Amino acid sequence: MKENKLTIFINKPVKEVFEYSLESDNVPKWIDSIKKEIPIERPVKLGTKLKNIGVNNNIWNEYEMIDFQPPKTFTLKRLNGDYFVKYTCTEKGDGTEFEYFEWAENELDGLMEMEALEKLKKLIEEQ
């Protein structure tokens, strides 16, 4: 199994961090490789399907919400592959430890970089 785990402290409450990272309209603001993300249904819940399109191609990737425990964690599985990503928000003092964990059974291409989490932190803290 290939995996990549990144964590960052965000000086905002867990609920705010969770809701911001869950909102599809916000994803392209902090993940540069994603041009657009849309949920197929709202409100987002366990079993919800989402799709996104990358900036370097015109291919839509579809995901399913396979774990959903607001305001703590959610996990997405890519429907056409073995890629998973889990977002976890843990209370730390007056702020939140945000963890981005991605893994795949085979290849793990285009790994998330710390730069994206730093961008997320800035966006949330400046709200």
N, CA, C and O atoms as a GROMACS GRO file, in nm:
protein
  508
    1MET      N    1   0.084  -0.118   0.000
    1MET     CA    2   0.000   0.000   0.000
    1MET      C    3   0.088   0.124   0.000
    1MET      O    4   0.187   0.131   0.074
    2LYS      N    5   0.054   0.221  -0.082
    2LYS     CA    6   0.122   0.350  -0.088
    2LYS      C    7   0.037   0.450  -0.011
    2LYS      O    8  -0.085   0.448  -0.019
    3GLU      N    9   0.104   0.540   0.065
    3GLU     CA   10   0.027   0.638   0.142
    3GLU      C   11   0.102   0.769   0.159
    3GLU      O   12   0.224   0.776   0.144
    4ASN      N   13   0.026   0.872   0.191
    4ASN     CA   14   0.080   1.006   0.212
    4ASN      C   15  -0.005   1.072   0.321
    4ASN      O   16  -0.127   1.081   0.308
    5LYS      N   17   0.060   1.117   0.429
    5LYS     CA   18  -0.012   1.180   0.539
    5LYS      C   19   0.050   1.316   0.568
    5LYS      O   20   0.171   1.328   0.584
    6LEU      N   21  -0.036   1.419   0.576
    6LEU     CA   22   0.007   1.555   0.606
    6LEU      C   23  -0.081   1.610   0.718
    6LEU      O   24  -0.201   1.583   0.722
    7THR      N   25  -0.021   1.686   0.809
    7THR     CA   26  -0.099   1.750   0.915
    7THR      C   27  -0.057   1.895   0.930
    7THR      O   28   0.057   1.932   0.904
    8ILE      N   29  -0.153   1.977   0.974
    8ILE     CA   30  -0.126   2.118   0.997
    8ILE      C   31  -0.219   2.168   1.108
    8ILE      O   32  -0.332   2.121   1.121
    9PHE      N   33  -0.171   2.264   1.186
    9PHE     CA   34  -0.255   2.326   1.288
    9PHE      C   35  -0.323   2.448   1.228
    9PHE      O   36  -0.258   2.532   1.166
   10ILE      N   37  -0.455   2.456   1.246
   10ILE     CA   38  -0.534   2.569   1.196
   10ILE      C   39  -0.599   2.636   1.316
   10ILE      O   40  -0.667   2.571   1.396
   11ASN      N   41  -0.578   2.764   1.328
   11ASN     CA   42  -0.625   2.839   1.444
   11ASN      C   43  -0.773   2.878   1.430
   11ASN      O   44  -0.809   2.996   1.432
   12LYS      N   45  -0.856   2.777   1.415
   12LYS     CA   46  -1.002   2.792   1.407
   12LYS      C   47  -1.065   2.668   1.469
   12LYS      O   48  -1.001   2.563   1.475
   13PRO      N   49  -1.191   2.677   1.514
   13PRO     CA   50  -1.258   2.561   1.574
   13PRO      C   51  -1.277   2.446   1.474
   13PRO      O   52  -1.284   2.467   1.353
   14VAL      N   53  -1.286   2.326   1.527
   14VAL     CA   54  -1.303   2.204   1.447
   14VAL      C   55  -1.419   2.218   1.348
   14VAL      O   56  -1.403   2.185   1.231
   15LYS      N   57  -1.532   2.264   1.394
   15LYS     CA   58  -1.651   2.274   1.309
   15LYS      C   59  -1.626   2.360   1.185
   15LYS      O   60  -1.667   2.324   1.075
   16GLU      N   61  -1.558   2.473   1.203
   16GLU     CA   62  -1.528   2.561   1.089
   16GLU      C   63  -1.434   2.494   0.990
   16GLU      O   64  -1.454   2.503   0.868
   17VAL      N   65  -1.330   2.428   1.040
   17VAL     CA   66  -1.232   2.362   0.954
   17VAL      C   67  -1.300   2.248   0.878
   17VAL      O   68  -1.280   2.232   0.757
   18PHE      N   69  -1.379   2.168   0.949
   18PHE     CA   70  -1.449   2.056   0.887
   18PHE      C   71  -1.541   2.105   0.775
   18PHE      O   72  -1.536   2.055   0.663
   19GLU      N   73  -1.623   2.203   0.806
   19GLU     CA   74  -1.720   2.252   0.708
   19GLU      C   75  -1.652   2.315   0.587
   19GLU      O   76  -1.699   2.297   0.474
   20TYR      N   77  -1.544   2.387   0.608
   20TYR     CA   78  -1.473   2.450   0.496
   20TYR      C   79  -1.411   2.342   0.406
   20TYR      O   80  -1.422   2.350   0.283
   21SER      N   81  -1.347   2.242   0.466
   21SER     CA   82  -1.280   2.138   0.386
   21SER      C   83  -1.380   2.047   0.316
   21SER      O   84  -1.348   1.988   0.212
   22LEU      N   85  -1.500   2.034   0.370
   22LEU     CA   86  -1.605   1.951   0.310
   22LEU      C   87  -1.673   2.020   0.191
   22LEU      O   88  -1.717   1.953   0.098
   23GLU      N   89  -1.681   2.151   0.193
   23GLU     CA   90  -1.755   2.228   0.091
   23GLU      C   91  -1.685   2.219  -0.045
   23GLU      O   92  -1.573   2.267  -0.062
   24SER      N   93  -1.754   2.157  -0.141
   24SER     CA   94  -1.696   2.136  -0.275
   24SER      C   95  -1.650   2.264  -0.343
   24SER      O   96  -1.550   2.263  -0.413
   25ASP      N   97  -1.722   2.374  -0.323
   25ASP     CA   98  -1.683   2.500  -0.386
   25ASP      C   99  -1.547   2.550  -0.336
   25ASP      O  100  -1.480   2.626  -0.406
   26ASN      N  101  -1.506   2.508  -0.217
   26ASN     CA  102  -1.378   2.552  -0.160
   26ASN      C  103  -1.259   2.470  -0.208
   26ASN      O  104  -1.146   2.518  -0.205
   27VAL      N  105  -1.283   2.347  -0.251
   27VAL     CA  106  -1.172   2.256  -0.284
   27VAL      C  107  -1.075   2.315  -0.386
   27VAL      O  108  -0.955   2.310  -0.362
   28PRO      N  109  -1.121   2.372  -0.500
   28PRO     CA  110  -1.026   2.428  -0.596
   28PRO      C  111  -0.947   2.548  -0.543
   28PRO      O  112  -0.844   2.585  -0.599
   29LYS      N  113  -0.994   2.609  -0.436
   29LYS     CA  114  -0.924   2.724  -0.377
   29LYS      C  115  -0.796   2.682  -0.307
   29LYS      O  116  -0.703   2.762  -0.294
   30TRP      N  117  -0.788   2.556  -0.260
   30TRP     CA  118  -0.669   2.513  -0.188
   30TRP      C  119  -0.598   2.392  -0.250
   30TRP      O  120  -0.483   2.365  -0.216
   31ILE      N  121  -0.666   2.320  -0.339
   31ILE     CA  122  -0.600   2.210  -0.411
   31ILE      C  123  -0.585   2.255  -0.556
   31ILE      O  124  -0.681   2.251  -0.633
   32ASP      N  125  -0.464   2.298  -0.592
   32ASP     CA  126  -0.440   2.357  -0.723
   32ASP      C  127  -0.468   2.263  -0.840
   32ASP      O  128  -0.500   2.310  -0.949
   33SER      N  129  -0.458   2.132  -0.819
   33SER     CA  130  -0.477   2.037  -0.929
   33SER      C  131  -0.625   2.014  -0.963
   33SER      O  132  -0.655   1.949  -1.063
   34ILE      N  133  -0.716   2.067  -0.881
   34ILE     CA  134  -0.859   2.049  -0.907
   34ILE      C  135  -0.920   2.179  -0.959
   34ILE      O  136  -0.912   2.284  -0.895
   35LYS      N  137  -0.979   2.168  -1.078
   35LYS     CA  138  -1.042   2.284  -1.140
   35LYS      C  139  -1.183   2.308  -1.084
   35LYS      O  140  -1.224   2.422  -1.064
   36LYS      N  141  -1.257   2.199  -1.060
   36LYS     CA  142  -1.394   2.211  -1.012
   36LYS      C  143  -1.434   2.082  -0.942
   36LYS      O  144  -1.394   1.973  -0.983
   37GLU      N  145  -1.512   2.096  -0.834
   37GLU     CA  146  -1.568   1.979  -0.766
   37GLU      C  147  -1.715   2.005  -0.739
   37GLU      O  148  -1.753   2.114  -0.699
   38ILE      N  149  -1.797   1.903  -0.763
   38ILE     CA  150  -1.940   1.918  -0.736
   38ILE      C  151  -1.995   1.793  -0.669
   38ILE      O  152  -1.962   1.681  -0.707
   39PRO      N  153  -2.080   1.814  -0.568
   39PRO     CA  154  -2.150   1.699  -0.510
   39PRO      C  155  -2.268   1.665  -0.600
   39PRO      O  156  -2.331   1.754  -0.657
   40ILE      N  157  -2.298   1.538  -0.614
   40ILE     CA  158  -2.411   1.497  -0.696
   40ILE      C  159  -2.541   1.516  -0.619
   40ILE      O  160  -2.649   1.524  -0.679
   41GLU      N  161  -2.532   1.523  -0.487
   41GLU     CA  162  -2.650   1.552  -0.405
   41GLU      C  163  -2.608   1.635  -0.285
   41GLU      O  164  -2.492   1.632  -0.242
   42ARG      N  165  -2.702   1.710  -0.231
   42ARG     CA  166  -2.682   1.788  -0.109
   42ARG      C  167  -2.801   1.765  -0.018
   42ARG      O  168  -2.911   1.744  -0.068
   43PRO      N  169  -2.783   1.769   0.111
   43PRO     CA  170  -2.656   1.788   0.179
   43PRO      C  171  -2.568   1.664   0.166
   43PRO      O  172  -2.616   1.552   0.149
   44VAL      N  173  -2.437   1.687   0.176
   44VAL     CA  174  -2.341   1.577   0.169
   44VAL      C  175  -2.360   1.490   0.293
   44VAL      O  176  -2.374   1.540   0.404
   45LYS      N  177  -2.359   1.358   0.270
   45LYS     CA  178  -2.376   1.262   0.380
   45LYS      C  179  -2.310   1.130   0.339
   45LYS      O  180  -2.256   1.119   0.229
   46LEU      N  181  -2.316   1.032   0.426
   46LEU     CA  182  -2.264   0.900   0.394
   46LEU      C  183  -2.330   0.849   0.266
   46LEU      O  184  -2.452   0.852   0.254
   47GLY      N  185  -2.249   0.803   0.172
   47GLY     CA  186  -2.301   0.753   0.046
   47GLY      C  187  -2.310   0.856  -0.065
   47GLY      O  188  -2.332   0.820  -0.181
   48THR      N  189  -2.294   0.984  -0.033
   48THR     CA  190  -2.299   1.090  -0.134
   48THR      C  191  -2.189   1.067  -0.238
   48THR      O  192  -2.077   1.029  -0.203
   49LYS      N  193  -2.222   1.090  -0.362
   49LYS     CA  194  -2.124   1.084  -0.471
   49LYS      C  195  -2.083   1.228  -0.504
   49LYS      O  196  -2.165   1.319  -0.506
   50LEU      N  197  -1.953   1.245  -0.530
   50LEU     CA  198  -1.899   1.373  -0.571
   50LEU      C  199  -1.816   1.349  -0.696
   50LEU      O  200  -1.776   1.236  -0.724
   51LYS      N  201  -1.792   1.455  -0.772
   51LYS     CA  202  -1.701   1.441  -0.885
   51LYS      C  203  -1.619   1.568  -0.897
   51LYS      O  204  -1.664   1.677  -0.862
   52ASN      N  205  -1.497   1.550  -0.949
   52ASN     CA  206  -1.412   1.667  -0.974
   52ASN      C  207  -1.336   1.648  -1.103
   52ASN      O  208  -1.321   1.538  -1.155
   53ILE      N  209  -1.289   1.761  -1.154
   53ILE     CA  210  -1.214   1.760  -1.279
   53ILE      C  211  -1.081   1.832  -1.253
   53ILE      O  212  -1.077   1.935  -1.186
   54GLY      N  213  -0.974   1.774  -1.307
   54GLY     CA  214  -0.842   1.831  -1.287
   54GLY      C  215  -0.813   1.948  -1.379
   54GLY      O  216  -0.879   1.965  -1.482
   55VAL      N  217  -0.714   2.029  -1.342
   55VAL     CA  218  -0.678   2.144  -1.424
   55VAL      C  219  -0.600   2.103  -1.549
   55VAL      O  220  -0.600   2.176  -1.648
   56ASN      N  221  -0.535   1.987  -1.546
   56ASN     CA  222  -0.451   1.945  -1.658
   56ASN      C  223  -0.519   1.848  -1.754
   56ASN      O  224  -0.457   1.802  -1.849
   57ASN      N  225  -0.646   1.817  -1.729
   57ASN     CA  226  -0.716   1.726  -1.819
   57ASN      C  227  -0.866   1.755  -1.812
   57ASN      O  228  -0.912   1.835  -1.731
   58ASN      N  229  -0.939   1.691  -1.898
   58ASN     CA  230  -1.084   1.707  -1.897
   58ASN      C  231  -1.152   1.578  -1.853
   58ASN      O  232  -1.258   1.542  -1.904
   59ILE      N  233  -1.090   1.510  -1.759
   59ILE     CA  234  -1.143   1.384  -1.709
   59ILE      C  235  -1.207   1.406  -1.573
   59ILE      O  236  -1.144   1.458  -1.481
   60TRP      N  237  -1.332   1.366  -1.561
   60TRP     CA  238  -1.402   1.374  -1.433
   60TRP      C  239  -1.371   1.249  -1.352
   60TRP      O  240  -1.383   1.138  -1.404
   61ASN      N  241  -1.332   1.266  -1.228
   61ASN     CA  242  -1.316   1.154  -1.134
   61ASN      C  243  -1.435   1.156  -1.040
   61ASN      O  244  -1.476   1.261  -0.991
   62GLU      N  245  -1.492   1.038  -1.016
   62GLU     CA  246  -1.606   1.028  -0.925
   62GLU      C  247  -1.564   0.961  -0.795
   62GLU      O  248  -1.482   0.869  -0.794
   63TYR      N  249  -1.621   1.010  -0.686
   63TYR     CA  250  -1.590   0.962  -0.552
   63TYR      C  251  -1.719   0.932  -0.477
   63TYR      O  252  -1.826   0.986  -0.508
   64GLU      N  253  -1.707   0.845  -0.377
   64GLU     CA  254  -1.819   0.818  -0.287
   64GLU      C  255  -1.775   0.843  -0.144
   64GLU      O  256  -1.664   0.807  -0.105
   65MET      N  257  -1.862   0.904  -0.066
   65MET     CA  258  -1.838   0.929   0.076
   65MET      C  259  -1.860   0.796   0.149
   65MET      O  260  -1.974   0.752   0.166
   66ILE      N  261  -1.750   0.731   0.192
   66ILE     CA  262  -1.762   0.600   0.256
   66ILE      C  263  -1.756   0.607   0.408
   66ILE      O  264  -1.784   0.508   0.475
   67ASP      N  265  -1.718   0.721   0.462
   67ASP     CA  266  -1.721   0.743   0.607
   67ASP      C  267  -1.753   0.891   0.627
   67ASP      O  268  -1.694   0.977   0.563
   68PHE      N  269  -1.846   0.919   0.716
   68PHE     CA  270  -1.888   1.057   0.736
   68PHE      C  271  -1.929   1.074   0.882
   68PHE      O  272  -2.034   1.027   0.924
   69GLN      N  273  -1.842   1.144   0.959
   69GLN     CA  274  -1.866   1.164   1.101
   69GLN      C  275  -1.842   1.312   1.136
   69GLN      O  276  -1.741   1.346   1.197
   70PRO      N  277  -1.937   1.398   1.098
   70PRO     CA  278  -1.918   1.540   1.126
   70PRO      C  279  -1.920   1.569   1.276
   70PRO      O  280  -1.993   1.504   1.350
   71PRO      N  281  -1.842   1.664   1.322
   71PRO     CA  282  -1.746   1.747   1.249
   71PRO      C  283  -1.602   1.696   1.260
   71PRO      O  284  -1.508   1.775   1.262
   72LYS      N  285  -1.585   1.565   1.268
   72LYS     CA  286  -1.453   1.507   1.293
   72LYS      C  287  -1.380   1.457   1.167
   72LYS      O  288  -1.265   1.494   1.143
   73THR      N  289  -1.448   1.374   1.088
   73THR     CA  290  -1.377   1.308   0.978
   73THR      C  291  -1.471   1.271   0.864
   73THR      O  292  -1.591   1.251   0.883
   74PHE      N  293  -1.414   1.263   0.744
   74PHE     CA  294  -1.484   1.203   0.630
   74PHE      C  295  -1.382   1.140   0.537
   74PHE      O  296  -1.267   1.184   0.528
   75THR      N  297  -1.426   1.034   0.468
   75THR     CA  298  -1.339   0.959   0.378
   75THR      C  299  -1.408   0.942   0.244
   75THR      O  300  -1.526   0.910   0.236
   76LEU      N  301  -1.330   0.966   0.137
   76LEU     CA  302  -1.379   0.949   0.000
   76LEU      C  303  -1.303   0.836  -0.068
   76LEU      O  304  -1.183   0.819  -0.047
   77LYS      N  305  -1.374   0.759  -0.151
   77LYS     CA  306  -1.313   0.654  -0.232
   77LYS      C  307  -1.340   0.686  -0.378
   77LYS      O  308  -1.454   0.712  -0.418
   78ARG      N  309  -1.233   0.684  -0.459
   78ARG     CA  310  -1.252   0.704  -0.603
   78ARG      C  311  -1.322   0.581  -0.659
   78ARG      O  312  -1.282   0.468  -0.631
   79LEU      N  313  -1.427   0.602  -0.737
   79LEU     CA  314  -1.507   0.491  -0.787
   79LEU      C  315  -1.438   0.411  -0.896
   79LEU      O  316  -1.465   0.292  -0.910
   80ASN      N  317  -1.350   0.472  -0.972
   80ASN     CA  318  -1.282   0.400  -1.080
   80ASN      C  319  -1.137   0.367  -1.043
   80ASN      O  320  -1.047   0.384  -1.126
   81GLY      N  321  -1.115   0.321  -0.922
   81GLY     CA  322  -0.979   0.287  -0.882
   81GLY      C  323  -0.970   0.250  -0.736
   81GLY      O  324  -1.071   0.225  -0.670
   82ASP      N  325  -0.848   0.247  -0.686
   82ASP     CA  326  -0.826   0.206  -0.547
   82ASP      C  327  -0.770   0.321  -0.463
   82ASP      O  328  -0.696   0.298  -0.368
   83TYR      N  329  -0.806   0.443  -0.498
   83TYR     CA  330  -0.758   0.562  -0.427
   83TYR      C  331  -0.858   0.604  -0.320
   83TYR      O  332  -0.979   0.605  -0.344
   84PHE      N  333  -0.806   0.639  -0.202
   84PHE     CA  334  -0.887   0.685  -0.090
   84PHE      C  335  -0.825   0.812  -0.032
   84PHE      O  336  -0.704   0.831  -0.041
   85VAL      N  337  -0.908   0.898   0.026
   85VAL     CA  338  -0.856   1.015   0.097
   85VAL      C  339  -0.945   1.040   0.219
   85VAL      O  340  -1.068   1.038   0.211
   86LYS      N  341  -0.878   1.062   0.333
   86LYS     CA  342  -0.948   1.083   0.459
   86LYS      C  343  -0.907   1.218   0.517
   86LYS      O  344  -0.788   1.249   0.525
   87TYR      N  345  -1.005   1.297   0.557
   87TYR     CA  346  -0.984   1.427   0.621
   87TYR      C  347  -1.023   1.410   0.768
   87TYR      O  348  -1.132   1.361   0.798
   88THR      N  349  -0.934   1.450   0.859
   88THR     CA  350  -0.964   1.437   1.002
   88THR      C  351  -0.935   1.570   1.072
   88THR      O  352  -0.830   1.630   1.052
   89CYS      N  353  -1.030   1.614   1.153
   89CYS     CA  354  -1.017   1.736   1.231
   89CYS      C  355  -1.020   1.700   1.379
   89CYS      O  356  -1.116   1.640   1.428
   90THR      N  357  -0.913   1.736   1.451
   90THR     CA  358  -0.902   1.705   1.593
   90THR      C  359  -0.881   1.834   1.671
   90THR      O  360  -0.797   1.916   1.636
   91GLU      N  361  -0.959   1.850   1.777
   91GLU     CA  362  -0.947   1.970   1.860
   91GLU      C  363  -0.812   1.972   1.930
   91GLU      O  364  -0.771   1.874   1.993
   92LYS      N  365  -0.742   2.085   1.919
   92LYS     CA  366  -0.614   2.107   1.987
   92LYS      C  367  -0.617   2.247   2.047
   92LYS      O  368  -0.597   2.345   1.975
   93GLY      N  369  -0.644   2.257   2.177
   93GLY     CA  370  -0.656   2.388   2.241
   93GLY      C  371  -0.770   2.466   2.179
   93GLY      O  372  -0.883   2.418   2.174
   94ASP      N  373  -0.740   2.588   2.132
   94ASP     CA  374  -0.841   2.672   2.069
   94ASP      C  375  -0.850   2.650   1.919
   94ASP      O  376  -0.927   2.718   1.851
   95GLY      N  377  -0.773   2.556   1.866
   95GLY     CA  378  -0.770   2.535   1.722
   95GLY      C  379  -0.794   2.391   1.683
   95GLY      O  380  -0.852   2.312   1.759
   96THR      N  381  -0.748   2.358   1.563
   96THR     CA  382  -0.774   2.227   1.504
   96THR      C  383  -0.648   2.171   1.440
   96THR      O  384  -0.578   2.241   1.367
   97GLU      N  385  -0.620   2.044   1.468
   97GLU     CA  386  -0.518   1.973   1.392
   97GLU      C  387  -0.591   1.910   1.274
   97GLU      O  388  -0.681   1.828   1.292
   98PHE      N  389  -0.552   1.949   1.153
   98PHE     CA  390  -0.614   1.898   1.031
   98PHE      C  391  -0.520   1.796   0.969
   98PHE      O  392  -0.403   1.825   0.944
   99GLU      N  393  -0.572   1.676   0.944
   99GLU     CA  394  -0.491   1.571   0.882
   99GLU      C  395  -0.552   1.533   0.748
   99GLU      O  396  -0.672   1.507   0.736
  100TYR      N  397  -0.466   1.529   0.647
  100TYR     CA  398  -0.503   1.484   0.513
  100TYR      C  399  -0.427   1.354   0.489
  100TYR      O  400  -0.304   1.354   0.489
  101PHE      N  401  -0.499   1.244   0.470
  101PHE     CA  402  -0.435   1.113   0.454
  101PHE      C  403  -0.489   1.049   0.328
  101PHE      O  404  -0.609   1.023   0.316
  102GLU      N  405  -0.399   1.023   0.233
  102GLU     CA  406  -0.439   0.959   0.108
  102GLU      C  407  -0.362   0.829   0.092
  102GLU      O  408  -0.246   0.819   0.132
  103TRP      N  409  -0.428   0.728   0.032
  103TRP     CA  410  -0.363   0.600   0.012
  103TRP      C  411  -0.424   0.527  -0.106
  103TRP      O  412  -0.536   0.555  -0.149
  104ALA      N  413  -0.347   0.431  -0.158
  104ALA     CA  414  -0.391   0.347  -0.268
  104ALA      C  415  -0.322   0.212  -0.256
  104ALA      O  416  -0.212   0.202  -0.204
  105GLU      N  417  -0.388   0.110  -0.304
  105GLU     CA  418  -0.330  -0.024  -0.300
  105GLU      C  419  -0.215  -0.037  -0.400
  105GLU      O  420  -0.118  -0.108  -0.374
  106ASN      N  421  -0.225   0.030  -0.512
  106ASN     CA  422  -0.122   0.020  -0.616
  106ASN      C  423  -0.043   0.150  -0.626
  106ASN      O  424   0.036   0.181  -0.537
  107GLU      N  425  -0.063   0.225  -0.733
  107GLU     CA  426   0.012   0.349  -0.753
  107GLU      C  427  -0.058   0.467  -0.688
  107GLU      O  428  -0.181   0.473  -0.684
  108LEU      N  429   0.021   0.560  -0.638
  108LEU     CA  430  -0.032   0.682  -0.578
  108LEU      C  431   0.037   0.798  -0.648
  108LEU      O  432   0.148   0.838  -0.612
  109ASP      N  433  -0.031   0.852  -0.749
  109ASP     CA  434   0.025   0.960  -0.831
  109ASP      C  435  -0.025   1.095  -0.783
  109ASP      O  436  -0.131   1.105  -0.722
  110GLY      N  437   0.052   1.200  -0.811
  110GLY     CA  438   0.010   1.336  -0.780
  110GLY      C  439  -0.018   1.358  -0.634
  110GLY      O  440  -0.124   1.408  -0.597
  111LEU      N  441   0.076   1.321  -0.550
  111LEU     CA  442   0.057   1.333  -0.405
  111LEU      C  443   0.029   1.476  -0.362
  111LEU      O  444   0.083   1.572  -0.417
  112MET      N  445  -0.057   1.488  -0.262
  112MET     CA  446  -0.084   1.618  -0.202
  112MET      C  447   0.045   1.668  -0.137
  112MET      O  448   0.121   1.589  -0.081
  113GLU      N  449   0.069   1.796  -0.145
  113GLU     CA  450   0.189   1.855  -0.085
  113GLU      C  451   0.149   1.950   0.027
  113GLU      O  452   0.036   2.000   0.031
  114MET      N  453   0.243   1.975   0.117
  114MET     CA  454   0.218   2.060   0.233
  114MET      C  455   0.172   2.200   0.193
  114MET      O  456   0.097   2.264   0.266
  115GLU      N  457   0.216   2.245   0.078
  115GLU     CA  458   0.177   2.375   0.024
  115GLU      C  459   0.024   2.392   0.023
  115GLU      O  460  -0.027   2.499   0.055
  116ALA      N  461  -0.046   2.285  -0.015
  116ALA     CA  462  -0.193   2.290  -0.021
  116ALA      C  463  -0.253   2.310   0.118
  116ALA      O  464  -0.347   2.387   0.134
  117LEU      N  465  -0.200   2.240   0.217
  117LEU     CA  466  -0.252   2.255   0.353
  117LEU      C  467  -0.221   2.394   0.409
  117LEU      O  468  -0.300   2.449   0.485
  118GLU      N  469  -0.107   2.449   0.372
  118GLU     CA  470  -0.074   2.585   0.414
  118GLU      C  471  -0.172   2.685   0.352
  118GLU      O  472  -0.210   2.783   0.416
  119LYS      N  473  -0.210   2.660   0.228
  119LYS     CA  474  -0.308   2.744   0.161
  119LYS      C  475  -0.445   2.731   0.229
  119LYS      O  476  -0.514   2.831   0.250
  120LEU      N  477  -0.484   2.608   0.263
  120LEU     CA  478  -0.609   2.584   0.334
  120LEU      C  479  -0.611   2.659   0.467
  120LEU      O  480  -0.709   2.724   0.501
  121LYS      N  481  -0.502   2.648   0.542
  121LYS     CA  482  -0.489   2.716   0.671
  121LYS      C  483  -0.511   2.867   0.655
  121LYS      O  484  -0.587   2.928   0.730
  122LYS      N  485  -0.445   2.925   0.556
  122LYS     CA  486  -0.456   3.069   0.532
  122LYS      C  487  -0.600   3.109   0.497
  122LYS      O  488  -0.652   3.207   0.550
  123LEU      N  489  -0.662   3.032   0.410
  123LEU     CA  490  -0.800   3.062   0.368
  123LEU      C  491  -0.897   3.057   0.486
  123LEU      O  492  -0.983   3.144   0.500
  124ILE      N  493  -0.883   2.955   0.570
  124ILE     CA  494  -0.975   2.940   0.683
  124ILE      C  495  -0.948   3.046   0.790
  124ILE      O  496  -1.042   3.106   0.843
  125GLU      N  497  -0.823   3.069   0.820
  125GLU     CA  498  -0.790   3.165   0.926
  125GLU      C  499  -0.825   3.309   0.888
  125GLU      O  500  -0.847   3.392   0.976
  126GLU      N  501  -0.829   3.339   0.758
  126GLU     CA  502  -0.860   3.475   0.714
  126GLU      C  503  -1.010   3.501   0.698
  126GLU      O  504  -1.050   3.612   0.662
  127GLN      N  505  -1.092   3.402   0.724
  127GLN     CA  506  -1.239   3.420   0.713
  127GLN      C  507  -1.289   3.513   0.821
  127GLN      O  508  -1.409   3.540   0.828
   0.00000   0.00000   0.00000
